[in-house]
Amino acid sequence: MDEGGDFRRWDELIPDALGLIFKNLSLCEVLTVVPRVCKSWGKAVRGPYCWQEIDVEEWSRNCKPEIVDRMVRLLVTRSGGSLRKLCVSGLSSDQSILFIANHAKSLRTLRLPRSYVNDSIMEKAAGMLSTITFLDLSYCINIGAEALEAIGKHCRFLTSLRRIMHPLEVINKLSQDDEALAIATTMPRLKHLEIAYLLVGTESVIEILKNCKQLELLDVRGCWNVNLDEKFVKKFKELKVVGPLVLDCYDMNGWENCSDYSGSSGYLAWDFVAGDIDDDYAEMLDDLWEDEHPLEEDIEMWFYDDFNAVDAGYDWPQSP
């Protein structure tokens, strides 16, 4: 282009503009392709502009837990405290949860499905996550009422909570009514609550309805001990209750969400990731190529996750 042209060169765009553009690219492209285009693009990728929203949930389902933990730390660090949304599956380290809480003071949306977080860690982290409005702790089998109570007490802006379980994960539990009561007593501002397959009864769900007066959606699919009186529910004019009958648990859309890691061609070519990383991260990048071919025994199908909203008759809210 001539020097007197009316358009600026791509490599002269300001970093925050580049960050907005790169948000439309895949994680692989942002980390392995963009930095190799030019120095200014590489600088933008290493800065916070590309990492205000981090969604590696799909990628993390196919990775070893230790790799997921390391990558999350790398990306959260790059966000420079400006992180607003984090979606990741299968975090295995307690320290990673605390690291996120310490370095994401502006966080609004936090999705941690299938993570190994426990009550004590969530109690410590909750006080540092006071800004979140959307929280997903689905399939987190090591947490209970204590964690939910701490979250409710500290996260006063929370309006959406997902606490979906797998039927086989709760088969040895007698009841999870204490979780429902923790929600009822500490989360009065909830508008959307999904507790599918939680082992709760009618009385504890009624407590939720009485205390969470702003509820617009309550998902109790698979909560077979819940039997709400239709006349009682109609008192809440803005409320949509889904369940306990499950109509779409075998919808093929849900079968696409495989859990846990397997060797996958979806692994990123991390040896091409630009930027200054220490030896620990370099080792992490090399590890990603260890298992190149998926094995059948590594694959587990999720019974309940992304259900068909059309069957439910409700337009399900998306995380912010």
Secondary structure, DSSP 4 states (H G I P E B T S, - for coil): --TT-SS--GGGS-HHHHHHHHTTS-HHHHHHTGGGT-HHHHHHHHSGGG-SEEE-HHHHTTS-HHHHHHHHHHHHHHTTT---EEE-S----HHHHHHHHHH-TT--EEE-TT----HHHHHHHHTT-TT-SEEE-TT-TT--HHHHHHHHHH-TT--EEE----GGGSTT-S--HHHHHHHHHH-TT-SEEE-TT----HHHHHHHHHH-TT--EEE-TT-TT----HHHHTT-TT-EEE-SS-S-TT-GGGGG-EES----TTS--GGG--S---HHHHHHHHHTTS--S--GGG-EE-SSSS--HHHHTS-PPPP-
